[in-house]
Amino acid sequence: MRSLLSAGIDTTVNALGAAVYCLARFPTEMAKLNKKSFSRPRRFEETIRFESPAQTFSRTTTRPAEIGGVQLDAGEKS
């Protein structure tokens, strides 16, 4: 958790919130994760893989694409 303490306050708060959110949203996956021999920091990293603590970043399409049934043109943010 050392890296967590050196992170910015906003991302730290968001990361902790994401971890709690993932525990509630994916209880089956979290149960599987708890059965593995991951360290606590590794478990935390795995939870924020589902929900990024930095919500201001987005992806930009480089070509037309369909994601989840939604058509995106080149240059659109998602």
N, CA, C and O atoms as CSV, one atom per row, in Angstrom:
chain,resi,resn,atom,element,x,y,z
A,1,MET,N,N,0.811,-1.188,0.000
A,1,MET,CA,C,0.000,0.000,0.000
A,1,MET,C,C,0.860,1.261,0.000
A,1,MET,O,O,0.330,2.371,0.046
A,2,ARG,N,N,2.148,1.102,-0.050
A,2,ARG,CA,C,3.038,2.260,-0.038
A,2,ARG,C,C,2.750,3.196,-1.202
A,2,ARG,O,O,2.727,4.413,-1.019
A,3,SER,N,N,2.530,2.651,-2.397
A,3,SER,CA,C,2.253,3.498,-3.550
A,3,SER,C,C,0.942,4.251,-3.385
A,3,SER,O,O,0.796,5.366,-3.885
A,4,LEU,N,N,-0.009,3.648,-2.686
A,4,LEU,CA,C,-1.286,4.298,-2.437
A,4,LEU,C,C,-1.093,5.568,-1.606
A,4,LEU,O,O,-1.761,6.573,-1.844
A,5,LEU,N,N,-0.189,5.523,-0.642
A,5,LEU,CA,C,0.042,6.679,0.218
A,5,LEU,C,C,0.751,7.807,-0.511
A,5,LEU,O,O,0.605,8.970,-0.134
A,6,SER,N,N,1.511,7.490,-1.537
A,6,SER,CA,C,2.226,8.530,-2.260
A,6,SER,C,C,1.429,9.073,-3.439
A,6,SER,O,O,1.889,9.983,-4.129
A,7,ALA,N,N,0.248,8.531,-3.678
A,7,ALA,CA,C,-0.596,8.984,-4.800
A,7,ALA,C,C,-1.331,10.260,-4.415
A,7,ALA,O,O,-1.377,10.637,-3.244
A,8,GLY,N,N,-1.902,10.911,-5.409
A,8,GLY,CA,C,-2.706,12.104,-5.166
A,8,GLY,C,C,-3.957,11.778,-4.379
A,8,GLY,O,O,-4.449,10.650,-4.424
A,9,ILE,N,N,-4.471,12.759,-3.658
A,9,ILE,CA,C,-5.631,12.522,-2.797
A,9,ILE,C,C,-6.865,12.103,-3.590
A,9,ILE,O,O,-7.599,11.215,-3.156
A,10,ASP,N,N,-7.106,12.724,-4.743
A,10,ASP,CA,C,-8.285,12.372,-5.533
A,10,ASP,C,C,-8.227,10.942,-6.040
A,10,ASP,O,O,-9.209,10.205,-5.944
A,11,THR,N,N,-7.083,10.547,-6.578
A,11,THR,CA,C,-6.988,9.179,-7.095
A,11,THR,C,C,-7.014,8.156,-5.968
A,11,THR,O,O,-7.511,7.046,-6.155
A,12,THR,N,N,-6.490,8.512,-4.806
A,12,THR,CA,C,-6.536,7.602,-3.663
A,12,THR,C,C,-7.969,7.370,-3.226
A,12,THR,O,O,-8.386,6.230,-3.025
A,13,VAL,N,N,-8.717,8.441,-3.079
A,13,VAL,CA,C,-10.127,8.330,-2.679
A,13,VAL,C,C,-10.909,7.554,-3.732
A,13,VAL,O,O,-11.703,6.676,-3.395
A,14,ASN,N,N,-10.687,7.875,-5.007
A,14,ASN,CA,C,-11.392,7.172,-6.080
A,14,ASN,C,C,-11.014,5.695,-6.156
A,14,ASN,O,O,-11.864,4.850,-6.436
A,15,ALA,N,N,-9.750,5.384,-5.911
A,15,ALA,CA,C,-9.307,3.989,-5.948
A,15,ALA,C,C,-9.949,3.184,-4.825
A,15,ALA,O,O,-10.377,2.049,-5.037
A,16,LEU,N,N,-10.015,3.765,-3.639
A,16,LEU,CA,C,-10.664,3.071,-2.520
A,16,LEU,C,C,-12.154,2.875,-2.795
A,16,LEU,O,O,-12.719,1.820,-2.509
A,17,GLY,N,N,-12.773,3.903,-3.351
A,17,GLY,CA,C,-14.186,3.783,-3.723
A,17,GLY,C,C,-14.400,2.724,-4.778
A,17,GLY,O,O,-15.372,1.971,-4.720
A,18,ALA,N,N,-13.486,2.658,-5.758
A,18,ALA,CA,C,-13.582,1.646,-6.812
A,18,ALA,C,C,-13.457,0.244,-6.234
A,18,ALA,O,O,-14.152,-0.674,-6.670
A,19,ALA,N,N,-12.574,0.077,-5.258
A,19,ALA,CA,C,-12.402,-1.237,-4.630
A,19,ALA,C,C,-13.678,-1.668,-3.925
A,19,ALA,O,O,-14.102,-2.816,-4.060
A,20,VAL,N,N,-14.289,-0.769,-3.182
A,20,VAL,CA,C,-15.546,-1.086,-2.482
A,20,VAL,C,C,-16.645,-1.367,-3.499
A,20,VAL,O,O,-17.424,-2.306,-3.335
A,21,TYR,N,N,-16.707,-0.554,-4.547
A,21,TYR,CA,C,-17.698,-0.737,-5.602
A,21,TYR,C,C,-17.556,-2.113,-6.251
A,21,TYR,O,O,-18.552,-2.800,-6.479
A,22,CYS,N,N,-16.329,-2.509,-6.545
A,22,CYS,CA,C,-16.091,-3.811,-7.167
A,22,CYS,C,C,-16.473,-4.959,-6.249
A,22,CYS,O,O,-17.018,-5.965,-6.702
A,23,LEU,N,N,-16.192,-4.815,-4.968
A,23,LEU,CA,C,-16.588,-5.858,-4.016
A,23,LEU,C,C,-18.100,-6.056,-4.028
A,23,LEU,O,O,-18.589,-7.182,-3.938
A,24,ALA,N,N,-18.829,-4.957,-4.140
A,24,ALA,CA,C,-20.296,-5.051,-4.167
A,24,ALA,C,C,-20.814,-5.519,-5.528
A,24,ALA,O,O,-21.775,-6.285,-5.600
A,25,ARG,N,N,-20.187,-5.065,-6.588
A,25,ARG,CA,C,-20.677,-5.357,-7.938
A,25,ARG,C,C,-20.293,-6.739,-8.440
A,25,ARG,O,O,-21.050,-7.356,-9.189
A,26,PHE,N,N,-19.134,-7.230,-8.039
A,26,PHE,CA,C,-18.629,-8.512,-8.533
A,26,PHE,C,C,-18.315,-9.467,-7.382
A,26,PHE,O,O,-17.164,-9.881,-7.243
A,27,PRO,N,N,-19.286,-9.827,-6.561
A,27,PRO,CA,C,-18.977,-10.666,-5.402
A,27,PRO,C,C,-18.423,-12.036,-5.773
A,27,PRO,O,O,-17.588,-12.572,-5.045
A,28,THR,N,N,-18.861,-12.608,-6.871
A,28,THR,CA,C,-18.347,-13.922,-7.288
A,28,THR,C,C,-16.882,-13.821,-7.690
A,28,THR,O,O,-16.069,-14.664,-7.312
A,29,GLU,N,N,-16.547,-12.785,-8.458
A,29,GLU,CA,C,-15.162,-12.599,-8.874
A,29,GLU,C,C,-14.267,-12.280,-7.680
A,29,GLU,O,O,-13.131,-12.748,-7.607
A,30,MET,N,N,-14.777,-11.492,-6.756
A,30,MET,CA,C,-13.990,-11.157,-5.577
A,30,MET,C,C,-13.772,-12.394,-4.698
A,30,MET,O,O,-12.723,-12.540,-4.071
A,31,ALA,N,N,-14.762,-13.273,-4.657
A,31,ALA,CA,C,-14.591,-14.525,-3.905
A,31,ALA,C,C,-13.483,-15.367,-4.534
A,31,ALA,O,O,-12.674,-15.963,-3.823
A,32,LYS,N,N,-13.445,-15.418,-5.874
A,32,LYS,CA,C,-12.381,-16.146,-6.560
A,32,LYS,C,C,-11.023,-15.514,-6.261
A,32,LYS,O,O,-10.036,-16.211,-6.025
A,33,LEU,N,N,-10.993,-14.198,-6.275
A,33,LEU,CA,C,-9.753,-13.478,-6.010
A,33,LEU,C,C,-9.247,-13.763,-4.600
A,33,LEU,O,O,-8.045,-13.927,-4.394
A,34,ASN,N,N,-10.139,-13.820,-3.648
A,34,ASN,CA,C,-9.757,-14.086,-2.261
A,34,ASN,C,C,-9.211,-15.498,-2.068
A,34,ASN,O,O,-8.424,-15.730,-1.150
A,35,LYS,N,N,-9.613,-16.437,-2.908
A,35,LYS,CA,C,-9.125,-17.812,-2.804
A,35,LYS,C,C,-7.710,-17.960,-3.340
A,35,LYS,O,O,-6.998,-18.895,-2.975
A,36,LYS,N,N,-7.300,-17.032,-4.212
A,36,LYS,CA,C,-5.951,-17.082,-4.775
A,36,LYS,C,C,-4.973,-16.530,-3.751
A,36,LYS,O,O,-5.364,-15.848,-2.804
A,37,SER,N,N,-3.727,-16.825,-3.948
A,37,SER,CA,C,-2.715,-16.414,-2.979
A,37,SER,C,C,-2.105,-15.053,-3.316
A,37,SER,O,O,-0.894,-14.865,-3.195
A,38,PHE,N,N,-2.946,-14.104,-3.739
A,38,PHE,CA,C,-2.467,-12.754,-4.019
A,38,PHE,C,C,-2.259,-11.998,-2.722
A,38,PHE,O,O,-2.991,-12.200,-1.752
A,39,SER,N,N,-1.271,-11.135,-2.704
A,39,SER,CA,C,-1.085,-10.256,-1.560
A,39,SER,C,C,-2.198,-9.205,-1.559
A,39,SER,O,O,-2.885,-9.025,-2.564
A,40,ARG,N,N,-2.373,-8.521,-0.445
A,40,ARG,CA,C,-3.415,-7.484,-0.386
A,40,ARG,C,C,-3.201,-6.386,-1.414
A,40,ARG,O,O,-4.165,-5.981,-2.064
A,41,PRO,N,N,-1.977,-5.880,-1.593
A,41,PRO,CA,C,-1.796,-4.869,-2.643
A,41,PRO,C,C,-2.190,-5.384,-4.028
A,41,PRO,O,O,-2.776,-4.646,-4.820
A,42,ARG,N,N,-1.874,-6.636,-4.320
A,42,ARG,CA,C,-2.233,-7.222,-5.619
A,42,ARG,C,C,-3.740,-7.330,-5.757
A,42,ARG,O,O,-4.276,-7.087,-6.838
A,43,ARG,N,N,-4.437,-7.690,-4.683
A,43,ARG,CA,C,-5.900,-7.754,-4.715
A,43,ARG,C,C,-6.479,-6.378,-4.993
A,43,ARG,O,O,-7.421,-6.233,-5.772
A,44,PHE,N,N,-5.904,-5.367,-4.345
A,44,PHE,CA,C,-6.369,-3.998,-4.556
A,44,PHE,C,C,-6.165,-3.583,-6.009
A,44,PHE,O,O,-7.059,-2.993,-6.616
A,45,GLU,N,N,-5.001,-3.884,-6.568
A,45,GLU,CA,C,-4.731,-3.568,-7.967
A,45,GLU,C,C,-5.742,-4.239,-8.889
A,45,GLU,O,O,-6.174,-3.654,-9.882
A,46,GLU,N,N,-6.108,-5.451,-8.558
A,46,GLU,CA,C,-7.061,-6.183,-9.384
A,46,GLU,C,C,-8.445,-5.531,-9.328
A,46,GLU,O,O,-9.152,-5.506,-10.335
A,47,THR,N,N,-8.837,-5.006,-8.172
A,47,THR,CA,C,-10.157,-4.366,-8.091
A,47,THR,C,C,-10.199,-3.079,-8.906
A,47,THR,O,O,-11.212,-2.788,-9.542
A,48,ILE,N,N,-9.113,-2.301,-8.898
A,48,ILE,CA,C,-9.159,-1.061,-9.669
A,48,ILE,C,C,-8.950,-1.300,-11.159
A,48,ILE,O,O,-9.078,-0.374,-11.961
A,49,ARG,N,N,-8.635,-2.518,-11.529
A,49,ARG,CA,C,-8.605,-2.869,-12.952
A,49,ARG,C,C,-10.010,-2.766,-13.537
A,49,ARG,O,O,-10.181,-2.413,-14.704
A,50,PHE,N,N,-11.015,-3.077,-12.717
A,50,PHE,CA,C,-12.408,-2.980,-13.150
A,50,PHE,C,C,-12.873,-1.534,-13.257
A,50,PHE,O,O,-13.597,-1.184,-14.189
A,51,GLU,N,N,-12.473,-0.705,-12.328
A,51,GLU,CA,C,-12.900,0.698,-12.276
A,51,GLU,C,C,-11.685,1.574,-12.057
A,51,GLU,O,O,-11.058,1.515,-10.999
A,52,SER,N,N,-11.350,2.374,-13.032
A,52,SER,CA,C,-10.176,3.241,-12.934
A,52,SER,C,C,-10.404,4.361,-11.920
A,52,SER,O,O,-11.483,4.953,-11.890
A,53,PRO,N,N,-9.404,4.659,-11.091
A,53,PRO,CA,C,-9.543,5.781,-10.161
A,53,PRO,C,C,-9.426,7.135,-10.859
A,53,PRO,O,O,-9.793,8.157,-10.279
A,54,ALA,N,N,-8.927,7.161,-12.078
A,54,ALA,CA,C,-8.804,8.404,-12.848
A,54,ALA,C,C,-9.909,8.430,-13.890
A,54,ALA,O,O,-9.739,7.922,-14.998
A,55,GLN,N,N,-11.036,9.021,-13.535
A,55,GLN,CA,C,-12.212,8.999,-14.400
A,55,GLN,C,C,-12.195,10.077,-15.485
A,55,GLN,O,O,-13.107,10.125,-16.310
A,56,THR,N,N,-11.196,10.926,-15.502
A,56,THR,CA,C,-11.174,12.018,-16.476
A,56,THR,C,C,-10.538,11.623,-17.798
A,56,THR,O,O,-10.577,12.398,-18.754
A,57,PHE,N,N,-9.957,10.444,-17.871
A,57,PHE,CA,C,-9.320,10.000,-19.100
A,57,PHE,C,C,-10.342,9.306,-19.991
A,57,PHE,O,O,-11.274,8.666,-19.504
A,58,SER,N,N,-10.159,9.439,-21.282
A,58,SER,CA,C,-11.039,8.746,-22.218
A,58,SER,C,C,-10.195,8.200,-23.360
A,58,SER,O,O,-9.022,8.541,-23.517
A,59,ARG,N,N,-10.814,7.360,-24.135
A,59,ARG,CA,C,-10.156,6.792,-25.304
A,59,ARG,C,C,-10.706,7.489,-26.539
A,59,ARG,O,O,-11.866,7.901,-26.565
A,60,THR,N,N,-9.875,7.619,-27.551
A,60,THR,CA,C,-10.275,8.230,-28.819
A,60,THR,C,C,-10.118,7.184,-29.908
A,60,THR,O,O,-9.062,6.567,-30.046
A,61,THR,N,N,-11.182,6.991,-30.684
A,61,THR,CA,C,-11.110,6.004,-31.765
A,61,THR,C,C,-10.242,6.527,-32.895
A,61,THR,O,O,-10.275,7.714,-33.219
A,62,THR,N,N,-9.475,5.642,-33.485
A,62,THR,CA,C,-8.631,6.017,-34.618
A,62,THR,C,C,-9.299,5.655,-35.942
A,62,THR,O,O,-8.869,6.091,-37.010
A,63,ARG,N,N,-10.346,4.860,-35.853
A,63,ARG,CA,C,-11.105,4.463,-37.041
A,63,ARG,C,C,-12.529,4.136,-36.574
A,63,ARG,O,O,-12.756,3.978,-35.375
A,64,PRO,N,N,-13.479,4.034,-37.487
A,64,PRO,CA,C,-14.839,3.670,-37.080
A,64,PRO,C,C,-14.830,2.333,-36.339
A,64,PRO,O,O,-14.113,1.405,-36.713
A,65,ALA,N,N,-15.635,2.252,-35.288
A,65,ALA,CA,C,-15.678,1.025,-34.481
A,65,ALA,C,C,-17.056,0.866,-33.875
A,65,ALA,O,O,-17.808,1.831,-33.734
A,66,GLU,N,N,-17.373,-0.364,-33.521
A,66,GLU,CA,C,-18.607,-0.658,-32.804
A,66,GLU,C,C,-18.236,-1.248,-31.459
A,66,GLU,O,O,-17.522,-2.248,-31.391
A,67,ILE,N,N,-18.720,-0.633,-30.383
A,67,ILE,CA,C,-18.432,-1.104,-29.031
A,67,ILE,C,C,-19.748,-1.281,-28.302
A,67,ILE,O,O,-20.492,-0.319,-28.108
A,68,GLY,N,N,-20.034,-2.494,-27.903
A,68,GLY,CA,C,-21.274,-2.764,-27.173
A,68,GLY,C,C,-22.518,-2.398,-27.961
A,68,GLY,O,O,-23.518,-1.975,-27.382
A,69,GLY,N,N,-22.465,-2.558,-29.275
A,69,GLY,CA,C,-23.616,-2.258,-30.117
A,69,GLY,C,C,-23.747,-0.780,-30.475
A,69,GLY,O,O,-24.706,-0.389,-31.141
A,70,VAL,N,N,-22.793,0.042,-30.041
A,70,VAL,CA,C,-22.815,1.476,-30.341
A,70,VAL,C,C,-21.759,1.769,-31.401
A,70,VAL,O,O,-20.590,1.416,-31.243
A,71,GLN,N,N,-22.180,2.412,-32.474
A,71,GLN,CA,C,-21.268,2.748,-33.560
A,71,GLN,C,C,-20.541,4.051,-33.241
A,71,GLN,O,O,-21.176,5.055,-32.918
A,72,LEU,N,N,-19.207,4.039,-33.331
A,72,LEU,CA,C,-18.379,5.230,-33.099
A,72,LEU,C,C,-17.628,5.558,-34.377
A,72,LEU,O,O,-17.128,4.666,-35.064
A,73,ASP,N,N,-17.552,6.849,-34.691
A,73,ASP,CA,C,-16.772,7.293,-35.838
A,73,ASP,C,C,-15.337,7.525,-35.408
A,73,ASP,O,O,-15.058,7.605,-34.212
A,74,ALA,N,N,-14.426,7.635,-36.356
A,74,ALA,CA,C,-13.031,7.945,-36.052
A,74,ALA,C,C,-12.972,9.303,-35.347
A,74,ALA,O,O,-13.659,10.247,-35.739
A,75,GLY,N,N,-12.145,9.387,-34.307
A,75,GLY,CA,C,-11.959,10.635,-33.579
A,75,GLY,C,C,-12.943,10.857,-32.432
A,75,GLY,O,O,-12.865,11.877,-31.747
A,76,GLU,N,N,-13.868,9.917,-32.210
A,76,GLU,CA,C,-14.825,10.067,-31.107
A,76,GLU,C,C,-14.195,9.618,-29.795
A,76,GLU,O,O,-13.343,8.731,-29.767
A,77,LYS,N,N,-14.631,10.248,-28.715
A,77,LYS,CA,C,-14.186,9.886,-27.365
A,77,LYS,C,C,-15.138,8.850,-26.783
A,77,LYS,O,O,-16.346,8.898,-27.015
A,78,SER,N,N,-14.588,7.929,-26.037
A,78,SER,CA,C,-15.435,6.936,-25.352
A,78,SER,C,C,-14.982,6.752,-23.936
A,78,SER,O,O,-15.567,5.959,-23.198
